[in-house]
Amino acid sequence: MLNSSNVLVQQYIMQINQNYKKDLLEVLVGIADLELMDAFLHDLLTPGEYSDIITRLQIVRQLDAKVPQREIAQNLGVSISKVTRGSRELLNVHGGFRKILDQHQTH
């Protein structure tokens, strides 16, 4: 059972995490150089995490281009469930993937 001091601690931690999140987002938005962004992400993420992000973007790009889900899974060597997750994310018209794809129609 949570008492009032535990709730206050959790709220404090959430606020700190939001501040750190904002800091990260501001750093990312401030990087205009592709080589610097690549180096930063390489340092920030494990190779697997970086590869997963790259793959997720390609999944939604291909979905947006109307490539069939099974073909995307085969093209990228991923499970159909990963592609389906990307498909669900694209259905969110207020989501980040949709907005980014609309902004960056050519790649």
C-alpha positions as CSV (number, residue, x, y, z in Angstrom):
1,M,0.0,0.0,0.0
2,L,1.3,3.5,-0.9
3,N,1.4,6.0,1.8
4,S,1.5,9.8,1.2
5,S,5.3,10.0,1.4
6,N,5.7,7.3,-1.2
7,V,3.3,9.1,-3.5
8,L,5.3,12.3,-3.1
9,V,8.5,10.5,-3.8
10,Q,7.0,9.0,-7.0
11,Q,5.7,12.4,-8.1
12,Y,9.1,13.9,-7.5
13,I,10.8,11.1,-9.5
14,M,8.4,11.6,-12.4
15,Q,9.1,15.3,-12.4
16,I,12.8,14.7,-12.5
17,N,12.4,12.2,-15.4
18,Q,10.3,14.8,-17.3
19,N,13.1,17.3,-16.9
20,Y,15.7,14.8,-18.1
21,K,13.4,13.9,-21.0
22,K,13.1,17.6,-22.0
23,D,16.8,17.9,-21.8
24,L,17.3,15.0,-24.2
25,L,14.7,16.3,-26.6
26,E,16.3,19.7,-26.6
27,V,19.7,18.2,-27.3
28,L,18.3,16.1,-30.2
29,V,16.4,19.1,-31.7
30,G,19.6,21.1,-31.6
31,I,21.7,18.7,-33.7
32,A,21.6,19.8,-37.3
33,D,24.7,17.9,-38.5
34,L,24.0,14.3,-39.7
35,E,27.4,13.1,-38.8
36,L,27.2,14.5,-35.3
37,M,23.7,13.0,-34.9
38,D,25.0,9.6,-36.0
39,A,27.9,9.8,-33.5
40,F,25.7,11.0,-30.7
41,L,23.1,8.2,-31.3
42,H,25.9,5.7,-31.6
43,D,27.3,6.7,-28.2
44,L,23.8,7.0,-26.6
45,L,22.3,3.7,-27.8
46,T,23.5,0.1,-28.0
47,P,24.1,-1.2,-31.5
48,G,20.9,-3.2,-31.2
49,E,18.8,-0.2,-30.0
50,Y,20.2,1.9,-32.9
51,S,19.4,-0.9,-35.4
52,D,15.9,-1.3,-34.0
53,I,15.2,2.4,-34.4
54,I,16.4,2.4,-37.9
55,T,14.3,-0.7,-38.7
56,R,11.1,0.8,-37.1
57,L,11.4,3.9,-39.3
58,Q,11.8,1.7,-42.4
59,I,8.8,-0.3,-41.4
60,V,6.5,2.7,-41.2
61,R,8.0,4.2,-44.4
62,Q,7.2,1.0,-46.3
63,L,3.8,0.8,-44.7
64,D,3.1,4.4,-45.8
65,A,4.2,3.4,-49.3
66,K,1.5,0.7,-49.2
67,V,4.0,-2.2,-49.2
68,P,2.2,-5.4,-47.9
69,Q,3.0,-6.3,-44.3
70,R,4.4,-9.7,-45.1
71,E,6.6,-8.3,-47.8
72,I,7.9,-5.7,-45.3
73,A,8.7,-8.4,-42.8
74,Q,10.6,-10.3,-45.4
75,N,12.4,-7.2,-46.8
76,L,13.6,-6.2,-43.3
77,G,14.0,-9.6,-41.7
78,V,11.5,-8.8,-38.9
79,S,8.5,-10.6,-37.5
80,I,5.1,-9.8,-38.8
81,S,4.1,-8.6,-35.3
82,K,6.7,-5.8,-35.5
83,V,5.2,-4.7,-38.8
84,T,1.7,-4.9,-37.3
85,R,2.8,-2.7,-34.4
86,G,4.1,-0.1,-36.9
87,S,0.8,-0.3,-38.7
88,R,-1.1,0.4,-35.5
89,E,1.2,3.4,-34.8
90,L,0.5,4.9,-38.2
91,L,-3.3,4.8,-37.5
92,N,-2.7,7.4,-34.8
93,V,-3.2,10.6,-36.8
94,H,-1.8,12.6,-33.8
95,G,1.3,10.3,-33.4
96,G,4.9,11.1,-34.2
97,F,5.3,8.7,-37.0
98,R,2.4,10.1,-39.0
99,K,3.6,13.7,-38.5
100,I,7.2,12.8,-39.4
101,L,6.2,10.9,-42.6
102,D,4.0,13.8,-43.6
103,Q,6.9,16.3,-43.1
104,H,9.5,14.1,-44.9
105,Q,7.7,12.7,-47.9
106,T,10.9,12.1,-49.7
107,H,13.8,10.3,-48.2
